[in-house]
Amino acid sequence: MSNTPTQSYHATTNVTCEEENHLQEFSDLMTARMADGKVKGYCEWQDPCKLTNQKLLALLFNAIKDSDWGSVGAYAMMAHQRGLKYSFNECFGGVIDTETVNKFLKEGTDAAKHH
C-alpha cells in the first residue's frame, strides 16, 4: 500500500503539530474565501476566458496590498493550478503599480461571474 501525498509529506518533513494546526487554519481561511466568492457568483476560475491571467494577477496583487492573506492563498492556488508562469512584469508590461492593476480589475470586474 503506497503512502498518500500527505503521509509522504509528513514522513519526509519535521512538521510539528503546531505547524500542522497553522496549515489547517490557513487552509480553512482559503476555503472560506472560495466559498464567499461562489456565494457572490464568482466561479469557473479555471477558465482563463472567464478570469484572465491578468485579472487573476491583479486580484492577487490587490490582496497582497490589502494584507488579505486568505485571498492571497486562494489566488495563488488558482495561479498554481493553471500552471501560470507569468511574472507581474510580463503580465502588466513591466509596470506594477496600483493604477495599472486597477485598470485590469475595472476592465474585468464581472469577467469571472457565471450568469
Z-matrix of the N, CA and C atoms (Angstrom, degrees):
N
C 1 1.452
C 2 1.527 1 108.42
N 3 1.327 2 116.93 1 127.99
C 4 1.462 3 120.11 2 -177.15
C 5 1.523 4 110.72 3 -87.04
N 6 1.306 5 114.73 4 156.63
C 7 1.455 6 120.35 5 177.06
C 8 1.512 7 111.00 6 -72.28
N 9 1.324 8 116.31 7 146.63
C 10 1.458 9 119.70 8 170.69
C 11 1.518 10 106.97 9 -74.34
N 12 1.353 11 118.04 10 163.22
C 13 1.476 12 119.12 11 178.14
C 14 1.524 13 112.31 12 -54.58
N 15 1.342 14 117.62 13 -38.23
C 16 1.463 15 120.15 14 -179.66
C 17 1.513 16 110.16 15 -66.46
N 18 1.332 17 116.77 16 -44.04
C 19 1.457 18 119.42 17 179.08
C 20 1.520 19 110.69 18 -62.61
N 21 1.322 20 117.15 19 -43.00
C 22 1.460 21 120.76 20 178.84
C 23 1.518 22 110.69 21 -62.52
N 24 1.334 23 116.56 22 -41.85
C 25 1.457 24 120.99 23 179.86
C 26 1.522 25 110.18 24 -60.54
N 27 1.315 26 116.38 25 -49.61
C 28 1.460 27 119.91 26 -177.90
C 29 1.523 28 112.03 27 -67.52
N 30 1.304 29 116.97 28 -30.00
C 31 1.459 30 120.20 29 179.31
C 32 1.524 31 111.83 30 -70.71
N 33 1.343 32 117.40 31 -24.92
C 34 1.469 33 120.23 32 -175.86
C 35 1.517 34 113.16 33 -107.30
N 36 1.336 35 118.02 34 1.36
C 37 1.463 36 120.83 35 179.03
C 38 1.519 37 109.29 36 -127.35
N 39 1.294 38 114.04 37 169.43
C 40 1.459 39 120.01 38 177.08
C 41 1.523 40 109.24 39 -109.59
N 42 1.321 41 116.84 40 55.41
C 43 1.462 42 121.48 41 179.65
C 44 1.521 43 107.99 42 -72.47
N 45 1.317 44 114.83 43 123.93
C 46 1.461 45 119.22 44 179.10
C 47 1.520 46 109.22 45 -83.29
N 48 1.295 47 115.38 46 164.99
C 49 1.460 48 120.88 47 177.58
C 50 1.531 49 110.08 48 -60.00
N 51 1.326 50 116.88 49 -40.11
C 52 1.465 51 121.11 50 178.97
C 53 1.532 52 110.78 51 -62.95
N 54 1.333 53 116.56 52 -44.37
C 55 1.467 54 120.21 53 178.26
C 56 1.526 55 110.43 54 -63.71
N 57 1.303 56 116.45 55 -40.73
C 58 1.464 57 119.96 56 178.43
C 59 1.528 58 110.37 57 -61.88
N 60 1.325 59 117.20 58 -39.32
C 61 1.466 60 120.72 59 176.74
C 62 1.523 61 111.20 60 -63.68
N 63 1.327 62 117.42 61 -40.70
C 64 1.464 63 121.18 62 178.19
C 65 1.528 64 110.51 63 -63.93
N 66 1.330 65 115.64 64 -42.53
C 67 1.470 66 119.40 65 177.93
C 68 1.522 67 111.05 66 -61.89
N 69 1.316 68 117.08 67 -41.45
C 70 1.463 69 120.48 68 179.44
C 71 1.523 70 110.96 69 -66.64
N 72 1.334 71 117.39 70 -41.71
C 73 1.467 72 120.57 71 177.92
C 74 1.526 73 111.07 72 -60.97
N 75 1.338 74 116.17 73 -42.42
C 76 1.460 75 119.83 74 179.83
C 77 1.526 76 110.74 75 -67.77
N 78 1.314 77 116.39 76 -40.08
C 79 1.461 78 120.66 77 176.87
C 80 1.525 79 110.20 78 -61.03
N 81 1.318 80 117.00 79 -41.39
C 82 1.467 81 121.15 80 177.86
C 83 1.533 82 110.82 81 -63.88
N 84 1.326 83 116.90 82 -39.50
C 85 1.462 84 121.23 83 178.11
C 86 1.528 85 110.60 84 -63.21
N 87 1.345 86 117.10 85 -44.38
C 88 1.472 87 120.78 86 178.18
C 89 1.527 88 110.01 87 -63.60
N 90 1.316 89 117.52 88 -41.62
C 91 1.460 90 121.22 89 179.10
C 92 1.522 91 110.11 90 -61.20
N 93 1.326 92 117.48 91 -41.08
C 94 1.464 93 121.19 92 178.06
C 95 1.528 94 111.04 93 -63.71
N 96 1.348 95 117.71 94 -40.35
C 97 1.471 96 121.02 95 178.26
C 98 1.527 97 110.43 96 -62.65
N 99 1.344 98 116.13 97 -41.92
C 100 1.463 99 120.45 98 179.62
C 101 1.533 100 109.97 99 -64.93
N 102 1.315 101 117.47 100 -41.53
C 103 1.470 102 121.52 101 179.45
C 104 1.528 103 110.42 102 -65.09
N 105 1.335 104 117.19 103 -41.63
C 106 1.469 105 120.52 104 177.39
C 107 1.520 106 110.80 105 -59.50
N 108 1.331 107 116.88 106 -41.98
C 109 1.459 108 121.07 107 178.67
C 110 1.516 109 112.01 108 -62.38
N 111 1.315 110 117.12 109 -41.10
C 112 1.468 111 120.28 110 179.25
C 113 1.516 112 111.34 111 -65.63
N 114 1.339 113 117.37 112 -39.23
C 115 1.463 114 121.23 113 177.62
C 116 1.528 115 110.10 114 -61.57
N 117 1.333 116 116.79 115 -35.25
C 118 1.465 117 121.72 116 -179.99
C 119 1.525 118 112.05 117 -80.94
N 120 1.328 119 117.60 118 -1.74
C 121 1.463 120 120.98 119 176.88
C 122 1.511 121 114.72 120 98.09
N 123 1.331 122 117.05 121 4.70
C 124 1.458 123 119.73 122 179.28
C 125 1.525 124 109.28 123 -89.10
N 126 1.302 125 115.52 124 123.37
C 127 1.455 126 120.54 125 177.85
C 128 1.523 127 107.70 126 -158.01
N 129 1.282 128 115.88 127 -176.74
C 130 1.461 129 121.50 128 -179.60
C 131 1.527 130 112.13 129 59.42
N 132 1.339 131 116.21 130 34.89
C 133 1.461 132 119.95 131 178.86
C 134 1.521 133 111.73 132 -64.93
N 135 1.331 134 117.47 133 -18.65
C 136 1.464 135 120.26 134 -179.97
C 137 1.524 136 112.10 135 -68.23
N 138 1.330 137 117.11 136 -20.31
C 139 1.468 138 122.71 137 -176.70
C 140 1.533 139 109.60 138 -90.64
N 141 1.352 140 118.02 139 108.30
C 142 1.468 141 120.49 140 -179.35
C 143 1.525 142 113.68 141 -62.26
N 144 1.335 143 118.09 142 -15.26
C 145 1.465 144 120.18 143 175.16
C 146 1.524 145 110.77 144 -76.83
N 147 1.309 146 116.99 145 -27.41
C 148 1.466 147 120.83 146 -179.50
C 149 1.521 148 112.06 147 -92.68
N 150 1.330 149 116.20 148 -29.67
C 151 1.462 150 122.23 149 174.36
C 152 1.526 151 106.07 150 -137.56
N 153 1.326 152 115.60 151 99.72
C 154 1.462 153 119.94 152 -175.70
C 155 1.526 154 110.62 153 -66.37
N 156 1.324 155 115.88 154 159.05
C 157 1.464 156 120.66 155 176.95
C 158 1.522 157 110.65 156 -60.32
N 159 1.324 158 117.24 157 -38.56
C 160 1.465 159 120.33 158 178.73
C 161 1.518 160 110.64 159 -63.77
N 162 1.326 161 117.48 160 -43.78
C 163 1.466 162 120.57 161 179.32
C 164 1.520 163 110.00 162 -64.89
N 165 1.331 164 116.81 163 -42.21
C 166 1.462 165 120.17 164 178.92
C 167 1.525 166 110.78 165 -60.15
N 168 1.329 167 117.59 166 -45.58
C 169 1.461 168 120.18 167 179.04
C 170 1.530 169 111.66 168 -68.01
N 171 1.334 170 117.05 169 -32.91
C 172 1.463 171 120.23 170 176.22
C 173 1.529 172 110.03 171 -65.46
N 174 1.334 173 116.81 172 -42.40
C 175 1.463 174 120.34 173 176.98
C 176 1.533 175 110.69 174 -62.54
N 177 1.328 176 116.09 175 -42.00
C 178 1.462 177 121.10 176 178.01
C 179 1.529 178 110.75 177 -62.02
N 180 1.337 179 116.17 178 -45.29
C 181 1.464 180 121.47 179 179.48
C 182 1.532 181 110.22 180 -58.53
N 183 1.335 182 116.65 181 -47.20
C 184 1.467 183 120.01 182 -179.36
C 185 1.521 184 111.47 183 -65.59
N 186 1.323 185 117.38 184 -37.66
C 187 1.462 186 120.14 185 178.69
C 188 1.529 187 110.39 186 -64.04
N 189 1.331 188 116.77 187 -39.76
C 190 1.472 189 120.25 188 176.63
C 191 1.521 190 109.75 189 -63.99
N 192 1.327 191 115.91 190 -46.62
C 193 1.467 192 121.14 191 -179.23
C 194 1.527 193 111.03 192 -58.99
N 195 1.350 194 116.40 193 -37.03
C 196 1.460 195 121.83 194 -177.84
C 197 1.532 196 113.07 195 -88.92
N 198 1.331 197 117.80 196 1.63
C 199 1.472 198 122.77 197 -176.78
C 200 1.526 199 111.81 198 56.10
N 201 1.326 200 116.56 199 37.65
C 202 1.466 201 123.19 200 177.85
C 203 1.530 202 107.00 201 -93.51
N 204 1.320 203 115.93 202 80.03
C 205 1.455 204 121.78 203 -168.47
C 206 1.522 205 113.17 204 -66.63
N 207 1.317 206 118.38 205 -30.27
C 208 1.462 207 120.00 206 176.02
C 209 1.513 208 111.22 207 -64.88
N 210 1.338 209 116.38 208 -42.53
C 211 1.464 210 120.51 209 177.40
C 212 1.518 211 111.24 210 -69.37
N 213 1.338 212 117.17 211 -37.77
C 214 1.473 213 120.22 212 176.50
C 215 1.525 214 108.87 213 -56.42
N 216 1.316 215 116.32 214 -47.60
C 217 1.459 216 120.27 215 179.89
C 218 1.518 217 112.50 216 -62.39
N 219 1.335 218 116.63 217 -43.05
C 220 1.464 219 120.31 218 -179.24
C 221 1.531 220 110.63 219 -65.74
N 222 1.335 221 117.74 220 -45.00
C 223 1.470 222 119.96 221 179.21
C 224 1.529 223 111.27 222 -66.81
N 225 1.332 224 116.75 223 -36.68
C 226 1.462 225 119.79 224 177.27
C 227 1.526 226 110.27 225 -64.78
N 228 1.327 227 117.13 226 -38.84
C 229 1.461 228 121.15 227 177.26
C 230 1.524 229 109.97 228 -62.67
N 231 1.343 230 116.88 229 -42.70
C 232 1.464 231 120.59 230 179.15
C 233 1.527 232 110.62 231 -61.20
N 234 1.331 233 116.09 232 -46.46
C 235 1.472 234 120.54 233 179.89
C 236 1.531 235 110.07 234 -62.80
N 237 1.314 236 116.52 235 -41.34
C 238 1.463 237 120.92 236 178.72
C 239 1.532 238 110.70 237 -62.90
N 240 1.317 239 117.41 238 -46.17
C 241 1.467 240 121.23 239 -179.30
C 242 1.531 241 111.56 240 -63.39
N 243 1.315 242 116.90 241 -31.66
C 244 1.467 243 120.72 242 176.75
C 245 1.523 244 111.96 243 -76.89
N 246 1.315 245 116.56 244 -14.16
C 247 1.458 246 119.86 245 -174.87
C 248 1.520 247 110.71 246 73.23
N 249 1.322 248 116.41 247 28.33
C 250 1.460 249 122.18 248 -176.20
C 251 1.519 250 110.14 249 -61.77
N 252 1.315 251 115.70 250 124.37
C 253 1.465 252 121.27 251 -178.50
C 254 1.524 253 111.97 252 -115.02
N 255 1.328 254 117.44 253 1.84
C 256 1.462 255 120.51 254 -179.60
C 257 1.515 256 110.26 255 -73.60
N 258 1.304 257 115.23 256 143.22
C 259 1.453 258 119.48 257 170.57
C 260 1.523 259 107.36 258 -91.97
N 261 1.316 260 116.14 259 167.42
C 262 1.460 261 119.30 260 175.78
C 263 1.525 262 109.92 261 -57.65
N 264 1.333 263 116.77 262 -41.58
C 265 1.466 264 120.08 263 -179.01
C 266 1.521 265 111.64 264 -61.00
N 267 1.335 266 117.93 265 -43.73
C 268 1.463 267 120.95 266 179.32
C 269 1.524 268 110.71 267 -65.73
N 270 1.307 269 115.83 268 -39.62
C 271 1.457 270 120.11 269 -174.81
C 272 1.531 271 111.75 270 -74.25
N 273 1.308 272 117.16 271 -36.31
C 274 1.459 273 120.79 272 -175.67
C 275 1.522 274 113.21 273 -108.13
N 276 1.319 275 117.25 274 19.80
C 277 1.456 276 120.70 275 175.69
C 278 1.517 277 114.01 276 66.48
N 279 1.311 278 117.53 277 32.08
C 280 1.459 279 121.10 278 177.13
C 281 1.510 280 114.21 279 83.81
N 282 1.333 281 117.55 280 -1.25
C 283 1.464 282 120.22 281 -178.91
C 284 1.527 283 108.60 282 -115.89
N 285 1.309 284 115.74 283 114.96
C 286 1.456 285 119.97 284 176.59
C 287 1.517 286 107.15 285 -117.10
N 288 1.297 287 115.77 286 96.09
C 289 1.450 288 120.49 287 174.87
C 290 1.524 289 107.97 288 -144.00
N 291 1.292 290 115.32 289 166.72
C 292 1.461 291 120.33 290 -175.36
C 293 1.527 292 111.60 291 -61.35
N 294 1.315 293 117.84 292 -39.11
C 295 1.467 294 120.94 293 -179.21
C 296 1.529 295 111.33 294 -61.94
N 297 1.323 296 116.99 295 -46.79
C 298 1.461 297 121.01 296 179.97
C 299 1.519 298 110.76 297 -63.81
N 300 1.325 299 117.08 298 -45.74
C 301 1.461 300 121.11 299 179.95
C 302 1.525 301 110.25 300 -62.87
N 303 1.328 302 117.84 301 -43.56
C 304 1.463 303 120.66 302 179.49
C 305 1.522 304 111.74 303 -62.36
N 306 1.337 305 116.96 304 -32.68
C 307 1.466 306 120.27 305 176.41
C 308 1.525 307 110.26 306 -60.50
N 309 1.331 308 116.94 307 -46.55
C 310 1.466 309 120.35 308 179.25
C 311 1.520 310 111.16 309 -66.60
N 312 1.325 311 117.22 310 -35.96
C 313 1.463 312 119.96 311 178.35
C 314 1.525 313 110.93 312 -66.85
N 315 1.321 314 117.04 313 -43.31
C 316 1.463 315 120.84 314 -178.83
C 317 1.526 316 111.34 315 -65.95
N 318 1.334 317 117.29 316 -41.15
C 319 1.460 318 121.19 317 -178.86
C 320 1.515 319 112.17 318 -64.69
N 321 1.309 320 117.85 319 -29.23
C 322 1.462 321 119.06 320 -174.73
C 323 1.518 322 113.02 321 -120.85
N 324 1.327 323 118.24 322 29.54
C 325 1.468 324 120.96 323 -175.21
C 326 1.520 325 112.27 324 -53.47
N 327 1.311 326 118.31 325 -43.74
C 328 1.454 327 120.84 326 -177.55
C 329 1.518 328 112.89 327 -102.21
N 330 1.327 329 117.98 328 8.41
C 331 1.460 330 121.01 329 -174.74
C 332 1.518 331 112.90 330 -61.58
N 333 1.325 332 117.33 331 -31.23
C 334 1.458 333 119.27 332 -176.38
C 335 1.530 334 112.55 333 -94.23
N 336 1.317 335 117.10 334 -1.72
C 337 1.459 336 119.29 335 179.19
C 338 1.514 337 110.05 336 -76.52
N 339 1.293 338 114.46 337 140.25
C 340 1.461 339 120.33 338 177.76
C 341 1.521 340 107.19 339 -100.56
N 342 1.309 341 116.19 340 119.63
C 343 1.468 342 120.22 341 -178.91
C 344 1.506 343 110.32 342 -104.31
